[in-house]
Amino acid sequence: MAVRRIVANLAVDRTDAAKTFYGDVLGMNIAMDLGWIMTFAADGSMTPQISVMTEGGSGTPVPDLSIEVDDLSDIYKKMQAAGFTIEYGPATEPWGVTRFYVRDPFGRLVNILAHR
């Protein structure tokens, strides 16, 4: 037996608000839309991961989600242009990532990062 996939399930009051943040800005594809559930997927294959944290690193709070991207500065500009609130960074961290924190439309703290 092996874990094949891990999915983060976020309780929201409406799925359409997620399309701008996760679809339009982050460029994720809508893999499923049944009205009551909308699933976004990235291109490529990923290894299932779960992180447990006592803090977010560098004195930051623990984010609800971490999303790795290939062009952090592009996503940062798109988040700003779309009016999303940047709460931390961008910062180059001692453990080898550059990242920023942003709130999604539902108030969740999202860590957007790129490895150096």
Secondary structure, 3 states (H helix, E strand, C coil): CCCCCCCCCCCCCCCHHHHHHHHHHCCCEEEEECCCCEEEECCCCCCCCCCCCCCCCCCCCCCCEEEECCCHHHHHHHHHHCCCCEEEEEEECCCCEEEEEEECCCCCEEEEEEEC
